[in-house]
Amino acid sequence: WVNIGGISYGSATRRFTVPQAGTYRITMNPFKSSSVATARVLVGINTDAPTPSAHRGHTYASGGIYSTMSINSVVNLSANDYIVFYLFEGGLWNSAGDRFNQFTIERIA
């Protein structure tokens, strides 16, 4: 909804690229769908497919209920590094009219 600071998004690559080096805070509040048993979202830095053993932030939820999950990471990035939010397993609630899966990427230093 708002882009202050020039972080770019590539819709073909699904990457958020930072314009300058610095310390960045990455947050996300994904909303797990009740139609799946589990959901896991990972944050990747300069990788399109982070793994549970190699990521820069993650969240996990289980059970057949809706659940708001949370990711909060602080990372040091170089200019032109990129960030991805990667749905590793399960599913999130997704509807064109709803905005349940919100996130921020902000340079803090």
N, C-alpha and C positions, 0 to 999 in steps of 0.2 A: 504494500500500500504506500510506503514511503521509502525513498532512497535518498539519503543525505550522505555524501562522502564518496560517491562514485563507485561503489561496489557494483560490478556488472553481473548479469545473469545470462547464461547461454541456454536458450530453450532446447536446442538440439543436444547439448551435452549435459544439461541439468547441473551446471557448475556455477558457483558464485565466486568470482575472481576479485581479489582485493587489489586496489590500485597502488598501495604503498606499504612498506614494511612497518611493522608495529605489533603491539599486543592487542588481540581481539577477544571479545567475549562472544560466545556462540550459545544461544539458548533456543530451545524448542519445547513446545508442549503438545506432542502428538496425542491424538484421541483414539484409543484402541477400539476397534469394532467389536461388538458382542458376538459376531458371527464366526470369530476365530478363537481358538483356544489360547494362543499366545501371540505376542507381537514384540518385535525387537527392532529398534531404530539405532543406527550407528552414524557417527560423524566421521567423514573421511577428509584428510588433507592431502591433496595431490594424488589421490587415488579414487577411482570411480567405484570400487568394490571393496570397502574396508571389511575386515573380519573381526570376530569377537576378540581375537588376540592382538589385533593391530588396528586400533581406532583412536580417535581423539575425543570421544564422548559417546555414551550410549544410554539407552533406557530399555527396560524389559517389563512386560506385564503378562500375567497369565489369568486364566479363568474366563468363563463364558459371559462376562459382563463388560459393559462399556467402562473404560478406565482412562483417566487423564494421566499421561506419563510426563516425565520431565528430564531435560538435558540441560546442563549448565557446564560449559567448558571455557577455560581461558588458555589461549594458544599464542605463541609467537610465530608470526608469518613474515615472509619476504614479499616484496612487490611481485605481483602476478601469480602468487600461490592461489590455489582454488580449494573451495569447500564443497562437499556434497553431503546431503542428508540421504541415507541409504536404508531402505526398508529391507532388513536382512531376513526377517521371517514374519509371517502372520499378515495382518491387514489393519488398516486405519479406517476410521469413518471418513467418508469423502462424499460430499454433496456440493454441487455448484452453488447452492444458495446458502450454505453454512460455511463458517470460518473457524472450525475447531482446531485445525493444525497450524498454529501460529509459531513464528520464530523471529529471532533477531540475530544480526551479525553487526557488531559495533566495535570500532577502534577505540580502545580505552587508554592507550599509551603509545 
